[in-house]
Structure formats: C-alpha cells, structure tokens
C-alpha cells in the first residue's frame, strides 16, 4: 500500500516553491520527500522536521546547523544542501536528490563485499569526511544508512544532522547521540567526539563490508556499548579466512580503542587505505568472501571499474528523473504571459429598407463610426501594453541591499518577488560581518520577476584577535566569540578554587592571539573547588543524606534495595567512592540494604579442611579454620553453624579439625 497517500504534505507546495511529490523515508527526527523546485525546475530531496519536534528549540537549532554546516562543504562526495526554511510548523532543508540506494541496502542484499568493492566505497566516504574534518566539522553518525550510492556509481555521505564543529561541545547528559554499533569508546564513556570518532565508525563500516556483519553483538544496546568499551574489534580475517593482512591492519588502526592510536582524521585514514590497497594484488582484491549472498551476483575480475553493479543499485524508493520535455514546455507556456488582441468587431449588416419609407442612413453611419473608433483605441492600447510588457513589464529591478543583514536582504528580495540563487561569503576589512557586500545582478539591474539574486555576505576581517574570556560565564563567552567572528570550540572542565563554577579558566588559542575568523576556540571551564565525598556506607539514609548535603552534594536514593552485609535500612553502597572528588552540586546515588540474604549452610564435617573451605566459599560464606592442637588430622570434626541451618550470606563459618 502506498503510505504517501496518507501524508498531508504529499501534493502540497511548501513555502510557495517546493512541490512535494512522494515520501522517500521516515527517520526519528525528520521525513525525507522527493520534491520539485518549481522555481528552478529541478528534482530535489526535501527533509522536513517532524512537527512534534519543531517546538523544541534545541532540535530546530540542530536541524538548521545541518544546513549551515553542509552548505559550507563543496565536495562531490557530500550530499549538497541548497536551501533551508520554514512554513508554519514545517522546518525543512532542500537537498540534492540522489537516485539510488544506501550502503545498508547493498549489504542487506549482497552480504559481505569483495575487498575491491569495499575499498571503492570507503575511499570516497573518507574523501568526504576528510573535507569536513579539514573544514572543522565532525559527522558523529557515520553508518551504512548515511552512505548513498547513486545509480551512476557515485558515493555520497548524507545526514549531517549530528554534525558539530571539531572543537565544539559534544558532551551530553543522560543520552549519547549516534548509533550504538558505530560509537567510539570515548563517545560512550565521556560523551565526547572529535574527528577520530568518525575514523572509528569508518573502521566498523569497513569491517561490516568485508564480513557482512557488525563486529559486536548483544541482545540489548547496553551489551553492545559494553563491548565497544572493553573489547577490541576482531580482525575481519577471523570471519573471512584468507583475507589480506593489510585489511586486518587497516581495520585495527581505525578501530583502536585508544583514540590517540588511531589516524587523527579521515584524510590520514584515506592515506592508509590507499597504501593498503596498493599492496594488494588482483586476486586479493577480488576474493569472494564466504558471507557474500550467492544471489547477489559477483562481478569478479571482469568488472573492476564499477563500485557496485548497476543491478544492485536499484533504489529502494521510487526514482525521480528530470521532468519530461513535454511537461517542461507545457509549464514554460503556462508561465509565459500572452498578449490577447481584441477581437475585431465586424460591421453589422445594413437592415433592408422599409417601404414605402427610405431608411435614415445618418444614424447607422454614426454607429459604425463609433465602433471603429473604439476598435482602434483598443488596438492601440493592446499593442502598447504588449510593447510595455516585452520591454519592462516582465522585469523587476534589484533593490538596494548593500549594508543590510543577510536575513533582511532575503526578506526584501522575497517582497520584490525575487529569490536567492546562493549566498557567497567573503572576507572584508570594511563591511561588518553578516552584512551584504554586493549582489549579482547589481543594485538597480533589471531582472525577470521570478529571477534570483546572488548575495555576497561579509565574513568580517580575514583575521581577528581572540577576545579575553577568562572569568566570563560560558554562555557570555560563546556570545563574545561569535561577535568576534570565531566559533565556540571544545569545552572541557577542571576544578579551580579561584574561578567561579561555570566560568572560563582559559582558552586555546589564548586571548590576543590572531587567527582566521571562523576558527574554533576551545575553552576550559571551572568546576569550582572540588568536594571530597564522605563515606556513608553503613549509615542510616537520613545520616548519609545529611552528610552529603553538608558537603555540597545532591542526594538520590535508588528505588530498589539490595541484599548486603549491612543491616536492613542502612546504606549498602554509594555511587561515588569515599574521598572521590566531585563538583559542588553533583549528585550521589545511595543504595539501601534490605539486610543480608539468608542461605543454608552445607555439611562439611568429615571432609578435608581444604574441601570444606571450598564448599563453604562456593555457598557464599567466609571460612575460618581452627586446627586442633596438636595437629593430628586434616579432617573437619566440627562447624560453627550446623549443617542445614540458615546463616547470612557473607558471614564467617568456623571449621575445626581433629586434635587430641
């Protein structure tokens, strides 16, 4: 059943420009449609945020950040973003439409890929990410679903929805962005990601292409996250015997658990990939892995120039080609104003004369003359209107936009019936950052009423001094960086007794250093003076809460109680160990004891002391051996708690060996 029939946007024209033709895919944050730009007559992909999320400013900010980030990446392997806007509850991106399929579709159909095909896909992906990394951005959600393979074999990276500046804040509270199977250990453990996190994800994608399966498995996301933290990605040759050692080494380098050991960005990994490829011969490159699906078709050595055989790049969603020529011509005619000349009024036939009276011809002559005059006036007016339209009426003059902000210029163009072709950004020592420097066509130039204008917007001076931010609250520091033309970079924190909590301790580059505008400036923020966590295990909940709050900490009591050696109602465990250092206001979770678990004591009399000790410890007890004097036998003659009796788990059972 065609689910697009139930989508309210299908068939609508969004923002007066984008005609929505079909729904392509639905994600957790947005829906992607195939649409036509009615202004430029081109097919594109329209990514529309779910209306339920549009009320959340943070989601909208992240959505718009994708447009701004990707628009700055002019690279053939990055899905381009043409426009961004909003209408009512719909916030959208207009993006390049790629007719084809995703790498996930290929893996689902083919299983494991030959090494040549895997490297043919990996190299353009790394080229795209390398351009992003060198421009100062991290993708943070690399996975097969975000690798598009066109019908013509082109490979493109899509969905920069989680993109961040290389040095921007990436820590989160309570959640980790990204897809669990491709998260780097530092993303899971610390919630931070830089270019090396993308390198790790590409290593996992390469492993999956070579073997047809993900490296870590589990019944729950938590099990997979644990595996990423504590287990290395296995060599792909374990799953694919005979795979070249160079490919094992490439996967191992990209997926090292220690980020300092990995290639520092996608450009470095691309260099390693090309080196590994050069060391492989045709037989190694074209080896068919056992995980390949037999029905997928194997190109072998006869098809080494194609990334993916065309038979396997059939789009999962309906492909949209260019509009038929007849439709284009029809729309062009519909949009062309036509001058319709007034219909010529024929002279009325002269009525037959009445007899015996002769007709009065003067009245008819006057009427015919009046009709001729009106026809002549209409003809003159029509011809004049046609000449005016051809020479002036279909044109609009470009309004004065220089010195205005980008948003104001766009609104003024829209009010004049004109669009924005693109926005170029250039450095300027005289025009304030964010203001229009020039336009193409220039101010006052004639342009067709539905035409578009290129705006050249100032990026401010090419270099600027990093402002002094020491001691400034973080939000204000970010605002000052933006005003100075810099991008807020990575934010880390450390204890400091002299700088207030939440304020900047120092920046990198330091204040006063000159850097290119748009450079990311990282900041170290104070956590205030450290708080020494008191030990409260064994205390009552009330006493433990008071001790932690007096130290400046927040207290949370876990809803579930546990068996422990502590008495029922006492604190069995605390989330932060005694003497650990936390920031003021941090939270400590207390787990309450419901007392020790009572378990039966096994019978050990008559056993050897070593065997008895082993049996008791296996049952959950501690053991004390009291050897009789003088030592005559290793046989247990007694136990402090009788066999079959109940005793607290973890308590000590004393066993006695025979003496005199």
Order of alpha helices (4+ residues) and beta strands (2+ residues): beta-beta-beta-beta-alpha-alpha-beta-beta-beta-alpha-alpha-beta-beta-beta-beta-alpha-alpha-alpha-alpha-alpha-alpha-alpha-alpha-alpha-beta-alpha-beta-beta-beta-beta-beta-alpha-beta-beta-beta-beta-beta-alpha-beta-beta-beta-beta-beta-alpha-beta-beta-beta-beta
